[in-house]
């Protein structure tokens, strides 16, 4: 696809528009209707569908009763790879809920439906719960430079990890800190929600008065101190 065809900045698609089109959709035995695309997005849809099919086939997910975190992670990696391969899709673009609503309702509503059914909040209604937005940012905040390495540090997590990392309110994303946090979290055997929540809360509080890169030892030591303060004592490297 010629990436310049998609002008992300021109997408204006508010909640009311999304709601009206969402309510007009229905699913039949063979298709999800109506999917009426601007021609500029047809190739993008095709790539996203192909990636969904790959994940289903490669990981035997086509006939599972309910998709779960495994699909979130695997398809999140695919979406991240596809969108980031197109010039113009940037962190700034990824902050726009209009774009995520558009992709959810107009471009691949059938894929969202396969994960969340008719849950409006996962398509458009709740800013912090738009599924495509959540899984893209989840991958972005843990990215280690390639899909394989990122998958390795995230494969032991759960849907709650996404919720706590991406959906929590705060001052915005300090990407370098979150990437180091996710990298270190992988090393801890304690995968409880309590530990992860405690580390994130400590981080939110400390960022009000601390610049992690100025701490002695830099961001690595800053994040390590968060885990120690949260009571983490056992990890895979010890």
C-alpha positions in Angstrom: 0.0 0.0 0.0 1.1 3.5 -0.7 1.2 4.8 2.8 0.7 8.4 1.7 -2.8 7.5 0.6 -4.0 7.4 4.2 -4.3 10.8 5.6 -4.8 9.9 9.3 -5.1 13.6 10.3 -8.2 14.0 8.1 -10.2 11.4 10.0 -12.9 13.0 12.1 -15.2 10.3 13.6 -16.8 11.2 16.8 -18.7 8.9 19.2 -22.1 9.9 17.8 -21.1 9.0 14.3 -19.6 5.7 15.5 -22.8 4.9 17.5 -25.1 5.5 14.6 -23.1 3.3 12.3 -22.5 0.7 14.9 -26.2 0.4 15.5 -26.8 -0.2 11.8 -24.6 -3.2 11.6 -25.6 -6.8 11.8 -23.8 -10.1 11.5 -24.9 -12.9 9.2 -23.7 -16.5 8.9 -21.0 -15.5 6.4 -20.3 -11.8 6.8 -20.5 -8.7 8.9 -22.8 -6.0 7.3 -22.5 -3.4 6.2 -18.7 -2.8 5.8 -18.6 0.2 3.4 -15.0 1.4 3.1 -13.3 4.3 1.6 -11.1 2.7 -1.1 -8.0 4.0 0.7 -8.7 1.6 3.5 -9.5 -1.5 1.6 -5.9 -2.7 1.4 -5.4 -2.0 5.1 -8.5 -4.0 5.9 -7.2 -6.9 3.7 -3.9 -6.9 5.6 -5.6 -6.8 9.0 -7.9 -9.7 8.0 -5.0 -11.7 6.6 -3.2 -11.2 9.9 -6.3 -12.3 11.9 -6.5 -15.4 9.7 -2.8 -16.2 10.3 -3.2 -15.9 14.1 -6.3 -18.1 14.1 -4.7 -20.8 12.0 -1.2 -20.7 13.5 -2.4 -20.8 17.1 -5.6 -22.9 16.6 -7.9 -20.2 17.8 -10.6 -20.4 15.1 -12.8 -22.8 17.1 -12.2 -21.7 20.7 -15.3 -20.9 22.7 -14.0 -17.4 23.7 -11.0 -15.5 22.6 -8.8 -14.1 25.4 -5.5 -12.5 26.3 -3.6 -14.8 23.9 -5.5 -13.3 21.0 -5.0 -9.8 22.4 -1.3 -10.3 22.5 -0.9 -12.1 19.2 -3.2 -9.8 17.2 -1.8 -6.7 19.0 1.6 -7.6 17.6 0.2 -8.0 14.2 -1.7 -4.6 14.3 1.4 -2.9 15.6 3.5 -4.3 12.8 1.0 -3.4 10.1 0.1 0.1 11.3 3.7 1.0 12.0 4.8 -0.1 8.5 2.7 2.8 7.1 4.3 6.2 7.0 2.1 8.7 8.9 0.9 6.4 11.6 2.7 7.8 14.6 2.4 8.1 18.4 0.5 11.3 17.8 -1.9 9.6 15.4 -2.3 6.8 18.0 -3.6 9.2 20.6 -6.6 10.1 18.5 -9.8 8.2 19.6 -11.4 9.2 16.3 -8.9 7.0 14.4 -9.4 4.0 16.7 -13.2 4.4 16.5 -13.0 4.6 12.7 -10.8 1.4 12.5 -13.1 -0.4 15.0 -16.5 0.5 13.4 -15.7 1.1 9.8 -12.6 -1.0 8.9 -12.5 -4.2 11.0 -15.7 -4.4 13.1 -15.9 -8.1 12.4 -12.6 -8.7 14.2 -13.6 -6.6 17.2 -16.8 -8.6 17.3 -14.9 -11.9 17.4 -13.2 -10.7 20.6 -15.9 -8.6 22.3 -19.2 -9.3 20.7 -21.4 -6.2 20.7 -19.8 -4.4 23.6 -20.0 -0.7 22.6 -17.3 0.4 24.9 -14.8 -1.8 23.1 -15.6 -0.3 19.7 -16.1 3.4 20.5 -18.1 4.3 23.6 -15.4 4.4 26.4 -12.2 6.1 25.5 -9.9 3.9 27.7 -11.7 0.7 26.7 -11.5 0.9 22.9 -9.9 -2.6 22.2 -7.8 -1.8 19.2 -6.4 1.3 20.9 -5.6 -0.8 24.0 -3.7 -3.6 22.3 -1.7 -1.2 20.1 -0.6 0.8 23.1 0.1 -2.3 25.1 2.5 -3.5 22.5 4.0 0.0 22.1 4.6 0.4 25.8 6.4 -3.0 26.0 8.2 -2.9 22.6 11.7 -4.4 22.7 12.6 -3.8 19.1 11.0 -6.9 17.4 7.9 -9.0 17.7 9.6 -12.1 19.0 11.3 -10.4 22.0 8.2 -8.4 22.9 6.1 -11.6 22.8 8.5 -13.3 25.2 8.2 -10.7 27.9 4.4 -10.4 27.6 3.2 -14.0 27.1 2.9 -14.7 30.8 0.6 -11.8 31.4 -3.2 -11.5 31.4 -6.0 -9.2 30.2 -5.7 -7.4 33.6 -2.1 -6.5 32.7 -3.5 -4.6 29.7 -6.2 -2.9 31.8 -3.8 -1.8 34.4 -1.0 -0.6 32.1 -3.0 1.1 29.3 -6.4 1.9 30.7 -5.4 3.6 34.0 -5.7 7.4 34.1 -2.6 9.3 34.7 -0.3 12.0 33.3 0.3 10.3 30.0 2.8 7.7 28.9 6.5 8.0 29.7 7.3 5.4 27.1 10.9 4.6 28.1 9.9 4.0 31.7 7.0 1.8 30.8 9.1 -0.3 28.4 11.7 -0.8 31.2 8.9 -1.6 33.7 7.5 -4.3 31.4 10.9 -5.7 30.7 11.7 -6.0 34.4 8.2 -7.3 35.3 8.9 -10.3 33.1 11.7 -11.3 35.4 9.5 -11.5 38.5 7.9 -14.7 39.4 5.1 -12.9 41.2 2.6 -12.1 38.5 -0.1 -11.0 40.8 -2.3 -8.1 39.9 -1.4 -6.6 43.3 2.3 -6.3 42.5 1.8 -4.8 39.1 -0.8 -2.3 40.4 1.4 -1.3 43.3 4.4 -0.6 40.9 2.2 1.5 38.6 0.8 3.5 41.5 4.2 4.2 42.8 5.4 5.3 39.4 2.4 7.6 39.0 3.2 9.2 42.3 6.9 9.5 41.8 6.7 11.0 38.4 5.1 14.1 40.0 8.5 14.9 41.6 11.1 12.7 39.9 12.8 12.6 36.5 13.7 8.9 36.1 16.5 9.6 33.7 18.2 11.8 36.3 18.1 9.2 39.0 21.5 7.6 39.7 21.6 4.6 37.5 19.0 6.0 35.2 15.7 4.6 34.2 16.8 1.0 34.9 17.6 1.7 38.5 14.5 3.9 38.9 12.2 1.1 37.8 14.1 -1.5 39.9 13.5 0.7 42.9 9.7 0.7 42.2 9.6 -3.1 42.3 11.6 -3.2 45.5 9.3 -0.5 47.1 6.3 -2.6 46.1 7.7 -5.6 47.9 8.9 -7.7 45.0 11.7 -9.9 46.3 12.0 -12.9 43.9 12.8 -12.9 40.3 14.0 -15.1 37.5 17.4 -13.6 37.4 18.3 -14.3 41.0 
